[in-house]
């Protein structure tokens, strides 16, 4: 790959790597490491496959054409509104998850490291205001902050993995006989860890439509990097804390699957300050950068939807629409990190699985304009579509406590 392709690969990886990975050990504690690895690999393959479907769809339209325009061309106004609404609800759900997660993490950090006790709702408000201020200033401010923090977090992550290896216990990673029953509840959250599909039109524009094979390799490699990171992260976290007991993932699950509680349990069990500091720093930065990028996307989407300009008054109105609803949700439901990520999976599935399947099937009924075709047929499209419907059904069942949930 050339330098541009390498850069694009890292951008795709960076889109997936973020605060969502903090939920992986929380949701996989009952599932067990071996089942978790299998499930992550399968879902990576499915999401990469649908990403390549989107690549074929996008290459049949002028460079820069977004999902909204593609949906309108293929499915008319209903398709356009479904895509728009799904995108906004996805970004809102992720915003709710990140504010809830951040308030939990920062509350724990302030108490443990600075001996400052603040209520979760106060922390949520302060965190949201800081993010909102950066986004309000400019996209350039977001870019600068994200570059510094994301680069720092990469160093922290690899340092953490190296230092925590002596504390990983093989007995914590052994599956229990009924662990696979927790897969249904895990699938929706795992899906959110591989959502890069919104970047496909941008990558076509960046790499060039005349290089479809390079684009294909970028999407495959860009997803493989997070898959490896997630597996390392799962082994690191699940191998460092027991599944059952007074200080365990069971205790965390019984206290709302709270990220802050997970950090406290790690601190009690490991009792190695340097490792706890690294986990806390990684989690805190990941939550900050993830919400920074997601809220920028939501801010721009709202501005586009409501035709808001770039003047101070319009940006203030957009900021209120962008930050107030998820903040209110978090104040009402402070333990909403994992549930909100699960809800986000519904809208991500519409955008990243069902839309590519339906769009490609409709497009192939027309005359193709390009040589690149992803290897698929009606049976494969049907199977992938069924997987997408199953993800949505799983999440609805999970929200109604109709599937086994580890607690």
C-alpha positions in Angstrom: 0.0 0.0 0.0 1.1 3.6 -0.7 1.3 6.3 2.0 -2.2 7.6 1.3 -3.6 4.0 1.6 -1.8 3.5 4.9 -3.2 6.8 6.2 -6.7 5.8 5.1 -6.3 2.4 6.8 -5.4 4.2 10.1 -8.3 6.5 9.7 -10.7 3.6 9.3 -9.2 1.9 12.3 -9.4 5.2 14.3 -13.1 5.4 13.5 -13.7 2.1 15.2 -11.3 2.3 18.1 -12.7 4.4 20.9 -14.9 4.4 24.0 -17.0 1.6 22.7 -14.2 -0.9 23.5 -14.7 -0.1 27.2 -18.0 -2.0 27.0 -16.5 -5.1 25.5 -15.3 -6.7 28.7 -18.5 -5.6 30.5 -20.7 -7.4 28.0 -18.4 -10.4 27.5 -17.8 -11.3 31.1 -20.5 -13.9 31.1 -19.7 -14.9 27.5 -16.1 -15.9 28.2 -13.0 -15.1 26.2 -13.2 -17.9 23.6 -16.8 -17.3 22.7 -16.1 -13.5 22.7 -13.2 -14.0 20.2 -15.3 -16.1 17.9 -18.2 -13.7 18.0 -15.9 -10.7 17.4 -14.3 -12.4 14.4 -17.7 -13.3 12.9 -19.1 -9.8 13.3 -15.9 -8.3 12.0 -16.3 -10.4 8.9 -20.0 -9.4 8.5 -19.3 -5.7 9.0 -16.3 -5.8 6.6 -18.5 -7.6 4.0 -21.2 -5.0 4.2 -18.6 -2.3 4.0 -17.4 -3.7 0.7 -21.0 -3.8 -0.5 -21.3 -0.1 0.3 -18.0 0.4 -1.6 -19.6 -1.1 -4.7 -22.7 1.1 -4.2 -20.8 4.3 -3.7 -18.6 3.6 -6.8 -21.7 3.6 -8.9 -22.4 7.3 -8.0 -20.4 10.5 -8.4 -17.6 11.0 -6.0 -18.8 12.6 -2.8 -22.4 11.3 -3.0 -23.6 10.6 0.5 -26.0 7.9 1.8 -28.9 10.3 1.8 -28.6 11.0 -1.9 -28.1 7.3 -2.7 -31.1 6.3 -0.6 -33.2 8.9 -2.4 -32.2 7.7 -5.8 -32.8 4.0 -5.0 -35.8 4.2 -2.6 -37.3 7.7 -3.0 -38.2 10.0 -0.1 -39.0 7.2 2.4 -35.5 5.8 1.9 -34.0 9.2 2.4 -35.9 9.9 5.6 -35.1 6.4 7.0 -31.4 7.0 6.4 -31.4 10.5 7.9 -33.4 9.5 10.9 -31.2 6.4 11.6 -28.1 8.5 11.4 -29.3 11.1 13.8 -30.7 8.5 16.3 -27.4 6.6 16.0 -25.4 9.7 16.9 -27.8 10.6 19.7 -27.6 7.1 21.2 -23.8 7.1 21.1 -23.8 10.6 22.7 -26.0 9.3 25.5 -23.6 6.3 26.0 -20.5 8.5 26.1 -21.8 11.1 28.5 -23.0 8.3 30.8 -19.7 6.5 30.6 -17.7 9.7 31.1 -19.6 10.8 34.2 -18.9 7.3 35.7 -15.2 7.3 34.8 -14.4 10.9 35.8 -16.3 10.5 39.1 -14.1 7.5 39.9 -10.9 9.4 38.7 -11.7 12.5 40.8 -12.3 10.4 43.9 -9.4 8.1 43.6 -6.7 10.4 42.4 -7.7 13.9 43.6 -9.9 13.0 46.6 -12.6 15.2 45.1 -16.2 14.0 45.4 -18.7 15.4 42.9 -22.1 14.0 42.0 -22.4 12.2 38.6 -24.8 14.7 37.2 -22.4 17.6 37.9 -19.6 15.8 36.1 -21.9 15.0 33.2 -22.8 18.7 32.8 -19.2 19.9 33.0 -18.0 17.2 30.6 -20.7 18.0 28.1 -20.0 21.8 28.3 -16.3 21.2 27.6 -17.0 19.0 24.6 -19.6 21.5 23.3 -17.2 24.4 23.7 -14.5 22.7 21.6 -17.0 21.7 18.8 -18.6 25.2 18.9 -15.3 26.9 18.3 -14.5 25.0 15.1 -13.8 21.7 13.4 -10.1 22.6 13.4 -10.2 22.8 17.2 -11.7 19.3 17.3 -9.1 18.0 15.0 -6.2 19.4 17.0 -7.5 18.1 20.3 -8.3 14.7 18.8 -4.8 14.3 17.2 -3.0 14.9 20.5 -5.3 12.8 22.7 -5.7 9.9 20.3 -1.9 9.6 19.8 -1.3 9.8 23.5 -3.9 7.0 24.1 -2.2 4.7 21.6 1.0 4.9 23.6 -0.9 4.4 26.9 -2.7 1.3 25.5 0.5 -0.5 24.5 2.2 0.4 27.8 -0.9 -0.9 29.6 -0.9 -4.2 27.7 2.8 -4.8 28.5 2.6 -4.0 32.2 -0.6 -5.9 32.9 0.6 -9.3 31.4 2.0 -10.6 34.8 -1.5 -10.0 36.3 -3.4 -12.1 33.7 -4.7 -15.4 35.2 -5.5 -18.2 32.8 -8.1 -19.6 35.2 -10.2 -16.4 34.7 -10.4 -17.0 31.0 -11.9 -20.5 31.2 -15.4 -20.7 29.8 -18.3 -22.0 32.0 -20.6 -24.6 30.5 -23.5 -22.2 29.8 -21.6 -19.1 28.8 -22.7 -19.2 25.2 -26.2 -18.2 26.2 -25.1 -14.7 26.8 -24.2 -14.2 23.1 -27.6 -12.8 22.1 -27.2 -9.8 24.5 -23.6 -9.3 23.4 -24.1 -9.2 19.6 -25.7 -5.7 19.4 -22.9 -4.1 21.5 -20.2 -6.0 19.6 -21.7 -4.7 16.3 -21.1 -1.1 17.4 -17.3 -1.8 17.7 -17.0 -2.3 13.9 -19.0 0.7 12.6 -16.8 2.4 9.9 -19.4 2.5 7.2 -20.1 6.3 7.4 -16.6 6.8 6.2 -16.9 4.9 2.9 -17.9 7.9 0.7 -15.1 10.0 2.2 -12.5 7.2 1.6 -13.7 6.9 -2.1 -13.1 10.6 -2.5 -9.7 10.4 -0.7 -8.2 7.4 -2.4 -9.9 7.9 -5.7 -12.6 5.9 -7.5 -10.1 4.6 -10.0 -8.5 2.4 -7.2 -11.3 0.1 -6.1 -8.9 -2.7 -5.1 -6.9 -0.4 -2.9 -10.1 0.8 -1.3 -11.1 -2.8 -0.7 -7.7 -3.5 1.0 -8.0 -0.4 3.1 -11.4 -1.5 4.5 -10.2 -5.0 5.2 -7.0 -4.0 6.9 -8.6 -1.0 8.6 -11.0 -3.4 10.3 -8.4 -6.1 11.1 -6.4 -3.7 13.3 -9.3 -3.0 15.7 -10.2 -6.7 15.7 -6.7 -7.5 17.0 -6.8 -4.7 19.5 -10.2 -5.8 20.8 -9.0 -9.4 21.3 -5.9 -8.2 23.2 -8.1 -5.8 25.2 -10.5 -8.7 26.0 -7.8 -11.0 27.1 -6.2 -8.3 29.2 -9.4 -7.2 31.0 -11.1 -10.6 31.4 -7.9 -12.2 32.5 -7.3 -9.6 35.2 -10.5 -9.9 37.1 -12.5 -13.0 38.2 -16.0 -13.6 36.7 -17.6 -14.3 40.1 -17.0 -13.1 43.7 -16.9 -10.0 45.9 -14.5 -8.3 43.5 -15.5 -9.4 40.0 -17.4 -8.8 36.8 -20.4 -10.2 38.5 -20.3 -7.4 41.0 -19.9 -4.9 38.2 -22.9 -6.3 36.4 -25.0 -6.1 39.5 -24.1 -2.4 39.8 -25.3 -1.4 36.4 -22.3 -2.5 34.3 -20.7 0.8 35.2 -17.3 1.7 33.8 -16.3 3.5 36.9 -17.2 0.5 39.0 -15.1 -1.7 36.7 -12.1 0.6 37.4 -12.7 0.4 41.1 -12.9 -3.4 41.0 -9.6 -3.5 39.0 -8.0 -1.3 41.6 -9.1 -3.5 44.5 -8.1 -6.8 42.8 -4.8 -5.9 41.1 -3.5 -3.4 43.7 -0.8 -2.1 41.4 -1.1 1.7 41.1 0.7 2.1 37.8 -1.6 -0.3 36.0 -4.7 1.3 37.6 -3.5 4.7 36.5 -2.9 3.5 32.9 -6.4 1.9 32.7 -8.0 5.0 34.1 -6.1 7.3 31.7 -6.9 5.1 28.7 -10.6 5.0 29.6 -10.8 8.7 30.3 -9.1 9.8 27.1 -11.0 7.2 25.0 -14.3 8.5 26.3 -13.3 12.1 25.6 -12.1 11.6 22.1 -15.0 9.4 21.1 -17.6 11.8 22.2 -15.7 14.7 20.7 -15.8 13.0 17.2 -19.4 11.7 17.5 -20.8 15.0 18.7 -19.0 16.8 15.8 -20.8 14.4 13.4 -24.1 15.0 15.2 -23.6 18.8 15.2 -22.9 18.9 11.4 -25.8 16.5 10.7 -28.2 18.6 12.7 -27.0 21.8 11.0 -27.5 20.2 7.6 -30.9 18.8 8.5 -32.3 22.1 9.8 -30.4 24.2 7.3 -28.6 26.1 10.0 -25.8 28.5 9.0 -22.4 29.0 10.5 -23.1 32.3 12.3 -23.0 32.4 16.1 -26.8 32.3 16.6 -27.4 29.3 14.4 -24.4 27.5 15.9 -25.8 28.1 19.4 -29.2 26.7 18.3 -27.5 23.6 16.8 -25.4 23.1 19.9 -28.5 23.1 22.1 -30.2 20.5 19.8 -26.9 18.5 19.8 -26.1 18.4 23.5 -29.2 19.0 25.6 -31.2 15.8 24.7 -28.3 13.3 25.5 -27.4 15.2 28.6 -31.0 15.1 29.9 -31.0 11.3 29.2 -27.9 10.8 31.2 -29.1 12.9 34.1 -32.3 10.7 34.2 -30.5 7.4 33.5 -26.9 7.7 34.8 -26.1 3.9 34.2 -27.0 4.1 30.5 -23.5 3.4 29.0 -24.0 -0.2 27.9 -27.8 0.1 27.2 -27.3 3.2 25.0 -24.6 1.4 23.0 -27.0 -1.4 22.5 -29.7 1.0 21.3 -27.1 2.5 18.9 -26.7 -1.0 17.4 -30.3 -0.8 16.1 -29.6 2.3 14.0 -26.1 1.2 13.1 -27.5 -2.1 11.8 -30.0 -0.2 9.6 -27.1 1.9 8.1 -24.3 -0.6 8.0 -26.1 -3.9 7.3 -29.7 -3.5 6.0 -29.0 -0.5 3.8 -25.9 -2.0 2.0 -27.8 -5.2 1.4 -31.0 -3.5 0.0 -29.0 -0.9 -1.9 -26.8 -3.4 -3.6 -29.7 -5.6 -4.6 -31.6 -2.7 -6.0 -28.5 -1.3 -7.8 -27.6 -4.7 -9.4 -31.0 -4.5 -11.1 -29.7 -1.5 -13.0 -26.8 -1.2 -15.4 -23.4 -1.3 -13.6 -21.1 1.6 -14.3 -17.9 0.2 -12.8 -15.8 -3.0 -13.0 -15.6 -3.6 -9.3 -18.1 -6.1 -7.9 -18.0 -7.5 -4.4 -18.4 -11.3 -4.4 -22.0 -11.9 -3.5 -25.3 -13.3 -4.7 -29.0 -13.3 -3.7 -28.4 -16.0 -1.1 -25.5 -14.2 0.5 -27.5 -10.9 0.6 -30.4 -12.8 2.1 -28.3 -14.3 4.9 -26.6 -11.0 5.7 -30.0 -9.3 5.8 -31.2 -11.9 8.2 -28.2 -11.3 10.4 -29.1 -7.6 10.5 -32.7 -8.3 11.4 -31.5 -10.7 14.1 -29.3 -8.0 15.6 -32.2 -5.6 15.9 -34.5 -8.4 17.4 -31.7 -9.3 19.9 -31.5 -5.7 21.1 -35.2 -5.3 21.4 -35.3 -8.5 23.4 -32.4 -7.4 25.5 -34.0 -4.1 26.4 -37.0 -6.1 27.6 -34.9 -8.5 29.6 -36.1 -11.4 27.3 -32.6 -12.9 26.8 -30.1 -14.1 29.3 -28.0 -11.2 30.7 -25.0 -11.8 32.9 -25.6 -10.5 36.4 
